[in-house]
C-alpha cells in the first residue's frame, strides 16, 4: 500500500509544481465545481498508477491541481465506490495520496438521500458526524504506522473549526445550510422504506453510499475534514416515488451555484482556521 501511495503521488508531482493544501472529493453530479479551479492541470485517473476509472455517471475521473481563491488545491472529479467492486484499500487510496501530496484539510462532498423529513431536494447539509453501516472499515488489516495509529480517534471526525467556517460563510452568503448526520451503506441498491424508517430512528439525517471510508482514512492520517451533502432526493418511502440516479444528478445540477459559491469562499479561508 505504501508503495502504491508513493508511486501515485510521485506521478502527480512529476506533472505539477504546486503543492496542494486543501483536497476536495466531488460526489455525483458535483463535478462542475472543477471549473472554479484556476491554472488547473488536469490528470486523468488512467494516468495515475493504481487509480481506477469511475464507472458511475457524474464522475469524470480526473484530478485537477490548481488554485481556488489563491489556495492551492487538488480536486478529485469523481471518486471510487465500494459498490463498484473495489476493495476498501482502493476506495481510500486517493485520500491517502492527497495526504502524501501535503494537504492539511480534506473536503468531502456527496449526493445523498434525505432521511430527515424536514429536508427538501436541493438542500445543502453540513455533515456534523456519521454512522458507518457499510459493514467494513478501510483500516481493517495490518496497521500502516507511516499513515497513522492503530486505533485513530473519531470523536471529531469532522473538524469543529471547519464546521464553524462553513457555517459563517453560509450565513454571509445567505445560503441555507442544513446540519446533520450522514449514514453510509454499501449500495448499489437504494434503501427500502423500512430501512429508512430504521435509519431515522438511529439518528440519520441523510443516507448515501460513499464518503465515510474517505473520512476514516483522512482522520487516520491526521487531516482535518469538512463534509457537505447535497440532498438530491428524499429517501425511499417519504414521497412514495421511485428513486433514480437521473434525479440525483439533476437535483445536484440545480443546487450547483449555491454549492460552488459556498465551497469557493470556504476553501479560500481554510488556511486561516
C-alpha positions as CSV (number, residue, x, y, z in Angstrom):
1,X,0.0,0.0,0.0
2,X,2.8,2.5,0.9
3,X,4.5,1.8,-2.4
4,X,1.2,2.4,-4.3
5,X,0.7,5.7,-2.5
6,X,4.2,6.8,-3.2
7,X,4.0,5.8,-6.9
8,X,0.7,7.7,-7.4
9,X,2.0,10.8,-5.5
10,X,5.2,10.8,-7.5
11,X,3.4,10.6,-10.8
12,X,1.2,13.6,-9.8
13,X,4.2,15.6,-8.5
14,X,6.0,15.0,-11.8
15,X,3.2,16.8,-13.6
16,X,2.6,19.7,-11.3
17,X,4.7,22.2,-9.4
18,X,2.0,23.4,-7.0
19,X,1.8,21.8,-3.6
20,X,-1.9,21.5,-2.6
21,X,-3.1,22.5,0.8
22,X,-6.7,21.5,0.5
23,X,-8.1,18.4,-1.1
24,X,-11.7,18.1,-2.4
25,X,-13.5,15.0,-3.4
26,X,-16.6,15.7,-5.6
27,X,-19.7,13.5,-5.4
28,X,-22.2,12.6,-8.0
29,X,-23.3,15.5,-10.2
30,X,-21.0,17.9,-8.4
31,X,-18.1,17.7,-10.9
32,X,-18.7,21.2,-12.4
33,X,-17.1,22.7,-9.3
34,X,-13.9,21.8,-11.0
35,X,-14.4,24.8,-13.4
36,X,-13.6,27.0,-10.4
37,X,-10.0,25.7,-10.2
38,X,-7.7,28.4,-11.7
39,X,-4.5,27.5,-13.6
40,X,-5.7,23.9,-13.4
41,X,-3.6,21.0,-14.6
42,X,-5.9,18.0,-15.3
43,X,-4.6,14.5,-14.8
44,X,-6.9,11.6,-15.9
45,X,-7.1,8.9,-13.3
46,X,-5.9,6.5,-16.0
47,X,-2.6,8.3,-16.0
48,X,-2.1,7.8,-12.2
49,X,-0.7,4.4,-11.1
50,X,-3.1,2.3,-9.0
51,X,-6.1,4.7,-9.6
52,X,-9.1,3.2,-11.3
53,X,-11.6,4.8,-13.7
54,X,-15.1,5.5,-12.1
55,X,-18.0,3.8,-13.8
56,X,-20.7,6.0,-12.4
57,X,-22.5,8.8,-14.2
58,X,-21.4,12.2,-12.9
59,X,-17.9,11.1,-12.0
60,X,-15.5,12.4,-14.6
61,X,-12.4,10.6,-13.4
62,X,-9.7,13.2,-13.3
63,X,-7.6,15.1,-10.8
64,X,-7.3,18.9,-11.0
65,X,-4.4,20.6,-9.4
66,X,-4.6,24.4,-9.3
67,X,-5.9,27.3,-7.1
68,X,-9.2,28.3,-5.7
69,X,-9.2,31.9,-4.3
70,X,-5.4,31.7,-4.3
71,X,-5.4,28.5,-2.2
72,X,-3.5,25.6,-3.7
73,X,-6.0,22.7,-4.2
74,X,-6.2,19.2,-5.5
75,X,-9.8,18.4,-6.7
76,X,-11.0,14.9,-7.5
77,X,-13.7,15.0,-10.1
78,X,-15.2,11.7,-9.1
79,X,-14.5,9.0,-6.5
80,X,-14.2,5.2,-6.3
81,X,-17.1,3.4,-4.7
82,X,-17.1,0.2,-2.7
83,X,-20.2,-1.0,-4.6
84,X,-18.2,-0.8,-7.9
85,X,-16.4,-3.9,-6.6
86,X,-13.2,-2.2,-5.5
87,X,-11.5,-3.2,-2.2
88,X,-11.5,-0.6,0.5
89,X,-7.8,0.0,0.0
90,X,-8.6,1.2,-3.5
91,X,-11.5,3.3,-2.3
92,X,-9.4,5.3,0.1
93,X,-6.2,5.3,-2.0
94,X,-6.9,8.8,-3.4
95,X,-7.4,10.2,0.1
96,X,-4.0,8.8,1.2
97,X,-2.4,10.1,-2.0
98,X,-3.8,13.6,-1.3
99,X,-2.3,13.3,2.2
100,X,1.1,12.4,0.6
101,X,0.9,15.4,-1.6
102,X,0.7,17.6,1.5
103,X,-2.9,18.7,2.1
104,X,-3.9,19.7,5.6
105,X,-7.7,19.7,5.0
106,X,-9.9,17.4,3.1
107,X,-13.4,18.5,1.9
108,X,-15.7,15.5,1.1
109,X,-18.9,16.0,-0.8
110,X,-21.6,13.7,-1.9
111,X,-25.2,13.4,-3.2
112,X,-27.4,12.0,-0.5
113,X,-30.9,11.0,0.2
114,X,-32.8,13.0,2.7
115,X,-33.9,10.9,5.7
116,X,-34.9,13.9,7.9
117,X,-38.4,14.7,6.8
118,X,-37.8,18.5,7.2
119,X,-35.3,18.4,4.4
120,X,-36.0,19.1,0.7
121,X,-34.3,18.1,-2.5
122,X,-31.7,20.7,-3.3
123,X,-30.8,21.4,0.3
124,X,-27.1,21.5,1.3
125,X,-26.3,19.7,4.5
126,X,-23.2,20.2,6.6
127,X,-22.1,16.8,7.8
128,X,-21.5,17.0,11.6
129,X,-21.0,13.3,12.2
130,X,-21.6,10.0,10.5
131,X,-22.7,6.4,11.1
132,X,-20.8,3.6,9.3
133,X,-23.2,0.8,8.3
134,X,-21.1,-0.4,5.4
135,X,-20.1,-3.5,7.3
136,X,-16.4,-2.8,6.9
137,X,-13.7,-0.3,7.6
138,X,-10.8,0.8,5.4
139,X,-8.4,0.3,8.3
140,X,-9.0,-3.4,8.7
141,X,-5.8,-5.4,8.3
142,X,-2.3,-4.7,9.5
143,X,-1.9,-1.1,10.5
144,X,0.5,1.0,8.4
145,X,2.2,3.1,11.1
146,X,3.5,5.6,8.5
147,X,-0.1,6.6,7.8
148,X,-1.4,6.7,11.4
149,X,-2.1,5.0,14.7
150,X,-3.7,1.5,15.1
151,X,-6.8,3.0,16.8
152,X,-7.5,6.5,15.5
153,X,-9.9,8.7,17.4
154,X,-13.0,9.7,15.6
155,X,-14.5,12.0,18.2
156,X,-14.1,15.0,15.9
157,X,-14.2,13.2,12.6
158,X,-15.5,16.5,11.1
159,X,-13.2,19.2,12.4
160,X,-15.0,21.8,14.5
161,X,-13.1,24.7,13.0
162,X,-14.1,23.6,9.5
163,X,-17.7,23.2,10.6
164,X,-17.8,26.7,12.0
165,X,-16.1,28.2,9.0
166,X,-18.7,26.7,6.7
167,X,-21.5,28.0,9.0
168,X,-20.1,31.5,8.9
169,X,-19.6,31.5,5.1
170,X,-23.1,30.2,4.5
171,X,-24.5,32.9,6.8
172,X,-22.7,35.7,5.0
173,X,-23.9,34.4,1.6
174,X,-27.5,33.9,2.8
175,X,-27.2,30.2,1.8
176,X,-29.5,27.9,3.8
177,X,-27.2,25.2,5.3
178,X,-28.8,22.2,7.0
179,X,-26.8,20.2,9.5
180,X,-27.0,16.5,10.2
181,X,-25.6,13.0,10.4
182,X,-24.7,11.1,7.3
183,X,-25.2,7.4,7.3
184,X,-23.2,5.3,4.8
185,X,-24.3,1.9,3.3
186,X,-22.7,-0.1,0.6
187,X,-25.4,0.2,-2.1
188,X,-25.8,0.0,-5.0
189,X,-29.5,-0.7,-4.5
190,X,-31.4,2.1,-2.8
191,X,-32.7,1.5,0.6
192,X,-36.2,0.2,1.3
193,X,-38.8,2.3,3.1
194,X,-38.5,0.0,6.2
195,X,-34.7,0.6,6.3
196,X,-35.2,4.3,6.0
197,X,-37.6,4.3,9.0
198,X,-35.0,2.3,11.0
199,X,-32.2,4.7,10.0
200,X,-34.2,7.7,11.1
201,X,-34.6,6.0,14.4
202,X,-30.9,5.5,14.6
203,X,-30.3,9.3,14.1
204,X,-29.6,9.6,10.4
205,X,-30.5,12.8,8.6
206,X,-29.1,11.7,5.2
207,X,-28.1,8.4,3.6
208,X,-25.6,7.6,0.9
209,X,-23.1,5.1,-0.5
210,X,-19.7,6.8,0.0
211,X,-17.7,9.4,2.0
212,X,-17.3,7.6,5.3
213,X,-14.3,5.4,4.2
214,X,-12.5,8.5,3.0
215,X,-13.3,10.3,6.2
216,X,-11.9,7.4,8.3
217,X,-8.8,7.3,6.2
218,X,-8.3,11.1,6.4
219,X,-8.7,11.0,10.2
220,X,-6.2,8.2,10.4
221,X,-3.8,10.5,8.5
222,X,-4.4,13.3,11.0
223,X,-6.1,15.5,8.3
224,X,-8.9,18.0,9.1
225,X,-12.1,17.1,7.4
226,X,-15.2,19.1,6.3
227,X,-18.2,17.4,4.6
228,X,-21.1,18.7,2.6
229,X,-24.0,16.6,1.3
230,X,-26.3,17.8,-1.5
231,X,-29.7,16.4,-0.7
232,X,-30.7,15.2,-4.2
233,X,-33.8,13.3,-3.3
234,X,-35.9,12.2,-0.4
235,X,-35.1,8.7,0.7
236,X,-37.4,5.7,0.0
237,X,-40.9,5.8,1.3
238,X,-41.1,9.5,2.2
239,X,-42.6,10.7,-1.1
240,X,-43.8,7.4,-2.4
241,X,-41.9,8.0,-5.7
242,X,-39.3,5.5,-7.0
243,X,-35.7,6.7,-6.8
244,X,-33.4,7.1,-9.9
245,X,-29.8,8.2,-10.4
246,X,-31.1,10.7,-13.0
247,X,-32.9,12.5,-10.3
248,X,-29.8,12.6,-8.2
249,X,-27.7,14.3,-10.9
250,X,-30.5,16.7,-12.0
251,X,-31.0,18.0,-8.5
252,X,-27.3,18.3,-7.9
253,X,-27.1,20.5,-11.0
254,X,-29.9,22.7,-9.7
255,X,-28.1,23.2,-6.4
256,X,-24.7,23.7,-8.1
257,X,-24.3,27.5,-7.9
258,X,-25.1,27.6,-4.1
259,X,-22.7,24.7,-3.6
260,X,-20.0,26.4,-5.7
261,X,-20.2,29.8,-4.0
262,X,-20.1,28.2,-0.5
263,X,-17.2,26.0,-1.3
264,X,-15.1,28.6,-3.1
265,X,-15.2,31.1,-0.3
266,X,-14.7,28.5,2.4
267,X,-11.7,27.0,0.7
268,X,-10.1,30.4,0.3
269,X,-10.3,30.8,4.1
270,X,-9.3,27.3,5.2
271,X,-5.7,28.1,5.9
272,X,-6.9,30.7,8.4
273,X,-8.9,28.3,10.7
